Amino acid sequence: MVADFALPLPARVICEVLGVPMDRFEQFRGWTEMFLSSSEASAEARAEGFAAFMAYARDLVVGHRTRPGDDLIDLLVAARDGEDALSEDELTHMVFTLIMAGHETTASVIIRGAFRLLCHPGQHAELTARPELLESAVEEILRYERDRAETACSGW
């Protein structure tokens, strides 16, 4: 479930939102998974991956600048070029940060949500029998995770 769903789903959505070509998805997915906290990649491999990823992010920005569309990178490029609010390095790092922040957090919530359902077989069975409850189940999982995070951070 983790390898076949929880990790690839956020990466695919992020590719779509940002405007990353899907023919680069596997390379993109490899980079994002290398930077996850659970990755066993060496420090050297992460450094090489980071350099390659940043070069790709720069190329994405250049590509979107020359062939604009209507995705998030295009909006960031327009903001940078129109108002000069971001430097080119800041723009590239923003793309990297959006990708990484969206990927790991979303994958983690999917994994924890599935785990919680498996810990409560009665609720899992009810959801399986009544798929119309899926939307409210997802909302409840997200609410639970938000409340759990707020409780954990309240002691800071």
C-alpha positions in Angstrom: 0.0 0.0 0.0 2.8 2.4 0.8 4.9 1.7 -2.3 2.0 1.3 -4.7 -0.3 4.0 -3.5 0.7 6.3 -0.6 4.0 7.4 -2.1 3.2 7.6 -5.8 -0.2 9.4 -5.4 1.1 12.6 -3.9 4.0 12.7 -6.4 1.6 12.4 -9.3 -0.7 15.1 -7.9 2.3 17.4 -7.3 3.5 16.8 -10.9 0.1 17.7 -12.2 -0.3 20.8 -10.1 3.2 22.1 -10.8 3.3 21.2 -14.4 6.0 18.5 -14.3 5.8 16.4 -17.4 4.5 12.9 -16.7 7.3 11.3 -18.8 9.7 12.4 -16.0 7.5 11.0 -13.3 9.7 8.1 -12.3 12.8 10.2 -12.1 10.9 12.8 -10.1 9.5 10.1 -7.8 13.0 8.7 -7.2 14.3 12.1 -6.2 11.4 12.9 -3.9 11.6 9.5 -2.2 15.3 9.9 -1.7 14.7 13.0 0.4 12.0 11.4 2.6 13.0 11.1 6.3 12.6 7.3 6.0 15.0 7.0 3.1 18.1 4.9 3.5 20.0 6.9 0.9 23.5 7.9 1.9 24.5 11.5 2.5 26.5 11.4 -0.7 23.6 10.0 -2.7 21.3 12.7 -1.2 23.8 15.5 -2.1 24.0 14.2 -5.7 20.2 13.8 -5.8 19.7 17.3 -4.5 22.1 18.8 -7.1 20.3 16.9 -9.9 16.9 17.8 -8.6 17.8 21.5 -8.3 19.1 21.5 -11.9 15.9 19.9 -13.0 13.9 22.5 -11.1 15.8 25.3 -12.8 15.2 23.6 -16.2 11.5 23.4 -15.3 11.4 27.1 -14.5 13.2 27.9 -17.8 10.8 25.6 -19.7 7.7 27.2 -18.2 9.1 30.7 -18.9 9.6 29.9 -22.6 6.3 27.9 -22.9 3.9 29.3 -20.3 0.8 27.4 -19.3 -1.6 27.7 -16.4 0.0 25.6 -13.6 1.6 26.6 -10.3 5.1 26.9 -11.7 3.7 29.3 -14.4 2.1 31.4 -11.6 5.4 31.5 -9.7 7.3 32.5 -12.8 4.8 35.2 -13.5 5.1 36.6 -10.0 8.9 36.5 -10.2 9.1 38.1 -13.6 6.3 40.6 -13.2 7.0 41.9 -9.7 10.6 40.6 -9.2 9.4 39.4 -5.8 11.6 36.3 -5.9 15.2 35.8 -7.2 15.8 33.0 -9.6 17.4 30.9 -6.8 14.4 31.6 -4.5 12.0 30.6 -7.3 13.9 27.3 -7.8 14.0 26.6 -4.1 10.3 27.4 -3.8 9.6 24.7 -6.5 11.8 22.2 -4.5 10.1 23.1 -1.2 6.6 22.8 -2.6 7.4 19.4 -4.0 9.0 18.0 -0.9 6.5 19.5 1.6 3.5 18.3 -0.3 4.9 14.8 -0.9 6.0 13.6 2.5 3.2 15.1 4.5 0.5 13.8 2.2 2.1 10.3 2.0 2.4 10.2 5.8 -1.3 11.1 6.3 -2.4 8.4 3.8 -0.2 5.8 5.5 -1.4 6.8 9.0 -5.1 6.9 7.9 -4.8 3.4 6.4 -3.1 2.2 9.6 -5.9 3.7 11.8 -8.5 1.9 9.7 -6.7 -1.4 10.0 -6.5 -0.8 13.8 -10.3 -0.5 13.9 -11.6 -3.4 11.8 -15.2 -2.6 12.6 -14.9 0.9 11.0 -12.9 -0.5 8.1 -15.6 -3.1 7.5 -18.4 -0.5 7.6 -16.5 1.7 5.2 -15.9 -1.2 2.9 -19.6 -2.1 3.0 -20.8 1.5 2.6 -18.4 3.4 0.2 -20.7 6.4 0.4 -19.0 7.1 3.8 -15.6 7.5 2.2 -15.7 11.3 2.0 -16.7 11.7 5.7 -14.1 9.0 6.7 -11.3 11.0 4.9 -12.5 14.2 6.6 -12.4 12.4 10.0 -8.9 11.0 9.4 -7.7 14.5 8.4 -9.4 16.1 11.5 -7.9 13.4 13.8 -4.4 13.9 12.3 -4.7 17.7 12.6 -5.8 17.5 16.2 -3.1 15.0 17.0 -0.5 17.4 15.5 -1.9 20.4 17.4 -1.7 18.4 20.6 1.8 17.3 20.0 2.9 20.9 19.2 1.0 22.6 22.1 3.9 21.8 24.5 6.4 23.9 22.5 
